């Protein structure tokens, strides 16, 4: 069975990461290339968002496979 509370926490974290990325959407390519801090913020936040999504995708997928058998 899917742990609803864990899923909600992961989705909330994902939502927060996406909000943080939206704050950076006005950064131009030149600004991005010129500032390593901006690069790190964008890249790390994107990495965290992807990891949050992928971990839940795998976990929920495994649980659904077990329940469907």
Buried (B, 14 or more C-beta within 10 A) or exposed (E): EEEEEEEEEBEEBBEBBBEBBEEBEEBEEEEBEEEEEBBEBBEEBBEBBEBBBEEBEEBBEEEEEEEEE
